[in-house]
Amino acid sequence: MVQLPEQATVPTMYFIGVTTTKSSIMTLFPKWAKILGFPNAVLKGIDLEIHADPSDYRKVVEFIKNDEHSLGALVTTHKIDLYEAAKDLFDEMDPYAKMFGELSCISKKDGKLRGHAKDPISSGMALERFIPKNYWSNNEGETLLLGAGGSAIAISSYLMNREKGEEIPKRLVITDMNEKRLEEIMHILTEVNQDANVEYHLISSVEENDGLLQSLADNSLIINATGLGKDRPGSPLSDSAQFPSSSFVWELNYRGDRDFMHQAIAQEERSQLQVEDGWIYFLHGWTQVIAEVFHLPIEGETFQQIEEISNQS
């Protein structure tokens, strides 16, 4: 059963996750709050087990909705489960939340409880930090997306957006061990871009991922969106996996063992890889949600200040 926080007495934002006390945001938030002009605000964690009972999600949302000084929350691992369990408690949902069936941000405005899916925006910002402009049309690379959960839905929707025309991966391969998740992401991506070349693979072993990795062209992008390497140990690839040459490797985790990232780093020089972790994604993800909860823009010089002080911590 979920342990709800006590009634808030100062402006309070919540972090709804699995092991929230281990996150860097707990030490960073007070520093960011000073930069943003609300030094008295606090961040509190609410831990729920993975795939918690739907009633627990409803209790958390009802608490935030009814507590005067509770302003909103960032949701990590529970984006889809919380949406499914408590979507009727919200007064408004943004278009991404409705389309993807998940929410990563809870906020309040004008007496209304609002749900948002910020990952399509923050994942796009993070990708633009390391994927060069016109990269896909110039290199004809492909993408292997390991995992089909909330982050995978957001990233694949950004990558394959039909409005990008030819500036999308030549082929997108998505794998997961959960058939229902694959069906959900297939349904969403068909709406995003029905003409895109997307493959969906239900796998039962890391060796199957290894084989799909080997089928990629050079100049590709490989993403670990499984969550393995952070809250759960391991990697979606075996130690025998071979990354395609001149490719980008993106580990979405910024903390934890990150076995997947270290497998790529071991081949970084030989295969001319560029390996990225989830740090910038973490910064964009949090600042997008804080901007919504506290109703202020976080961009340009303000974001640079936050990035600099975070890199020093």
C-alpha positions in Angstrom: 0.0 0.0 0.0 1.3 3.4 -0.9 2.6 5.8 1.9 1.0 9.2 1.1 2.9 12.3 2.3 1.6 14.6 5.0 -0.5 17.7 4.1 1.8 20.2 2.4 2.4 23.5 4.2 4.7 25.2 1.5 4.5 25.0 -2.3 5.3 21.3 -3.0 6.0 19.3 -6.1 6.1 15.4 -6.0 8.3 12.9 -7.8 6.3 9.7 -8.4 8.7 6.9 -9.1 10.2 3.6 -7.7 13.4 4.6 -5.9 13.0 8.4 -5.8 15.5 9.0 -2.9 18.3 7.7 -5.2 17.7 10.3 -7.9 20.0 13.3 -8.4 16.9 15.6 -8.5 16.6 15.4 -4.7 19.9 17.4 -4.3 19.5 19.5 -7.5 15.9 20.7 -6.9 16.8 23.2 -4.1 19.5 24.7 -6.3 17.2 25.0 -9.3 14.4 26.5 -7.1 16.8 29.3 -6.1 17.6 30.1 -9.7 14.0 30.0 -10.7 12.9 32.3 -7.9 10.9 30.0 -5.6 13.4 29.0 -2.9 10.8 27.9 -0.4 9.3 25.2 -2.7 10.1 21.6 -1.9 10.2 18.3 -3.8 9.0 15.1 -2.2 9.2 11.5 -3.4 6.4 9.1 -3.6 7.6 5.5 -4.2 5.3 2.9 -5.7 6.3 -0.6 -6.8 6.4 -1.3 -10.5 2.8 -2.0 -11.8 1.3 -1.1 -8.4 -2.3 -1.6 -7.5 -4.6 0.8 -9.5 -6.1 2.0 -6.2 -2.7 3.3 -5.1 -2.4 5.4 -8.2 -5.8 6.9 -7.6 -4.9 7.7 -3.9 -1.8 9.6 -5.0 -3.7 11.6 -7.7 -6.6 12.4 -5.3 -4.1 13.6 -2.6 -2.4 16.0 -5.0 -5.8 17.2 -6.4 -7.2 18.0 -3.0 -4.2 19.3 -1.1 -3.9 23.2 -1.4 -0.2 23.5 -1.4 0.5 20.4 -3.6 1.1 21.9 -7.0 1.9 18.9 -9.2 4.2 16.0 -9.9 6.6 14.4 -12.3 5.8 10.7 -13.1 8.5 8.3 -14.2 8.1 4.5 -14.3 4.3 4.6 -13.8 3.3 6.9 -16.7 1.0 4.3 -18.4 -0.3 2.6 -15.3 -1.2 5.9 -13.6 -2.9 7.1 -16.7 -5.0 4.0 -16.9 -5.9 3.9 -13.2 -6.7 7.6 -12.7 -7.4 9.4 -16.0 -11.0 10.1 -14.9 -9.8 12.2 -12.0 -8.3 14.8 -14.3 -10.2 17.9 -15.6 -7.9 18.3 -18.6 -5.4 16.1 -20.6 -3.1 17.4 -23.3 -3.2 15.9 -26.8 0.0 13.8 -26.3 -1.4 12.3 -23.1 -4.6 11.3 -24.9 -2.8 10.0 -27.9 -0.1 8.0 -26.1 -2.2 6.9 -23.1 0.3 8.0 -20.5 1.2 11.1 -18.4 4.5 12.3 -17.1 3.3 15.5 -15.5 0.5 16.5 -13.2 -0.2 20.2 -12.7 -3.0 22.6 -11.5 -4.3 25.8 -13.1 -7.5 27.8 -12.5 -8.8 25.1 -10.1 -8.4 22.3 -12.6 -6.2 19.2 -12.4 -4.3 18.7 -15.6 -2.3 15.8 -17.1 0.5 16.1 -19.6 2.8 13.8 -21.6 6.1 15.8 -21.8 8.4 13.1 -23.1 7.7 13.7 -26.9 9.0 17.3 -26.3 11.9 16.5 -23.9 13.2 13.5 -25.8 13.2 15.5 -29.0 15.2 18.3 -27.2 17.7 15.7 -26.0 18.1 14.0 -29.4 18.8 17.4 -31.0 21.7 17.8 -28.7 23.7 15.0 -30.4 22.0 14.0 -33.7 23.3 16.5 -36.3 20.8 18.3 -38.5 19.8 16.5 -41.7 21.5 13.3 -40.3 19.0 10.8 -41.5 18.6 12.1 -45.1 22.4 12.3 -45.4 23.3 8.9 -43.9 20.3 6.6 -44.4 20.9 5.2 -41.0 18.4 3.0 -39.1 17.2 2.8 -35.5 16.9 0.0 -33.0 14.7 0.9 -30.1 15.0 -1.7 -27.2 11.8 -1.5 -25.2 8.3 -0.3 -26.1 7.1 1.5 -22.9 6.3 5.2 -22.4 9.8 6.6 -23.3 9.9 4.5 -26.4 6.5 5.7 -27.5 7.6 9.3 -27.1 11.0 8.9 -28.8 9.7 6.9 -31.8 6.8 9.4 -32.3 9.4 12.2 -32.4 11.7 10.3 -34.8 9.1 9.1 -37.2 6.9 12.2 -37.3 5.4 12.4 -40.8 6.0 16.2 -40.8 9.8 15.5 -41.0 9.4 14.1 -44.6 12.6 12.2 -45.6 14.4 13.3 -42.4 13.5 10.1 -40.5 15.4 6.8 -40.0 15.3 4.5 -43.0 14.0 1.7 -40.8 12.9 1.6 -37.1 13.1 -1.7 -35.3 11.3 -2.0 -31.9 11.6 -4.9 -29.5 10.0 -5.8 -26.3 9.2 -8.9 -24.2 5.6 -7.7 -23.6 3.2 -8.3 -26.5 0.6 -5.8 -25.2 3.2 -3.0 -25.2 4.2 -3.8 -28.8 0.6 -3.7 -29.8 0.1 -0.3 -28.1 3.2 1.3 -29.7 2.2 -0.2 -33.1 -1.2 1.4 -32.8 0.2 4.8 -31.9 3.0 4.8 -34.6 0.4 3.9 -37.3 -1.4 7.1 -36.4 1.9 9.1 -36.3 3.2 8.0 -39.7 1.5 5.0 -41.4 4.0 5.1 -44.3 7.1 4.8 -42.1 9.2 1.6 -42.2 8.7 0.1 -38.7 9.2 -3.5 -37.5 7.9 -4.8 -34.2 9.6 -7.9 -32.7 8.3 -9.8 -29.6 11.5 -11.2 -28.2 12.2 -13.7 -25.3 16.0 -13.4 -25.0 18.8 -10.9 -25.3 20.3 -12.9 -28.1 17.3 -12.0 -30.3 18.2 -8.4 -29.7 21.8 -9.1 -30.6 20.7 -10.5 -34.0 18.5 -7.5 -34.8 21.4 -5.2 -33.8 23.6 -7.0 -36.3 21.1 -6.4 -39.1 21.4 -2.6 -38.8 23.2 -0.5 -41.3 26.2 1.6 -40.3 25.4 5.2 -39.1 22.4 4.0 -37.0 21.0 4.8 -33.6 20.6 2.2 -30.9 18.5 3.1 -27.8 18.1 1.3 -24.4 14.5 2.2 -23.4 14.0 -0.9 -21.4 14.8 0.5 -17.9 17.4 -2.3 -17.5 20.5 -0.8 -15.9 18.8 1.6 -13.5 16.1 0.2 -11.2 16.6 -3.3 -12.5 20.0 -4.9 -13.2 21.2 -6.0 -16.6 21.2 -5.0 -20.3 18.9 -5.8 -23.2 22.0 -7.0 -25.1 24.5 -9.8 -24.4 28.2 -9.0 -24.0 28.7 -10.6 -27.4 26.6 -8.0 -29.2 28.3 -6.0 -32.0 27.3 -2.4 -32.6 27.2 -1.1 -36.2 30.0 1.2 -37.2 29.8 5.0 -36.9 26.6 4.8 -34.9 25.0 6.7 -32.0 24.3 4.7 -28.8 21.8 6.2 -26.4 21.5 4.8 -22.9 18.4 6.5 -21.4 19.5 5.9 -17.9 21.7 8.5 -16.3 22.3 6.5 -13.1 22.6 2.9 -12.1 24.9 0.2 -13.4 24.1 1.1 -17.0 25.5 -2.1 -18.4 24.2 -1.3 -21.9 26.3 2.0 -22.0 29.4 0.2 -20.8 28.9 -2.5 -23.5 29.0 0.3 -26.1 31.9 2.2 -24.5 33.9 -1.1 -24.8 33.5 -0.8 -28.6 33.5 3.0 -28.8 36.9 3.5 -30.4 37.0 0.4 -32.6 33.6 0.9 -34.1 33.6 4.8 -34.0 30.6 5.0 -31.8 29.2 8.1 -30.1 27.8 7.0 -26.7 25.4 9.2 -24.8 23.7 8.6 -21.5 20.4 10.0 -20.2 21.7 13.1 -18.4 20.5 15.8 -20.9 17.2 13.9 -21.3 17.0 14.0 -17.5 17.5 17.8 -17.4 15.0 18.5 -20.2 12.5 16.1 -18.7 12.5 17.7 -15.3 12.7 21.3 -16.5 9.7 20.8 -18.9 7.6 19.5 -16.0 8.8 22.1 -13.4 7.9 24.8 -16.0 4.4 23.4 -16.2 3.9 22.9 -12.4 5.2 26.4 -11.5 3.9 28.2 -14.6 7.1 29.7 -15.8 9.3 29.2 -18.9 12.7 27.5 -18.5 14.7 28.0 -21.6 17.7 29.9 -23.0 20.0 31.4 -20.4 17.8 30.0 -17.5 18.2 26.4 -18.8 22.0 27.0 -19.3 22.3 28.1 -15.6 20.5 25.0 -14.5 22.6 22.7 -16.7 25.9 24.4 -15.4 25.0 24.1 -11.8 23.8 20.5 -12.3 27.0 19.5 -14.1 29.0 20.8 -11.1 27.0 18.8 -8.5 
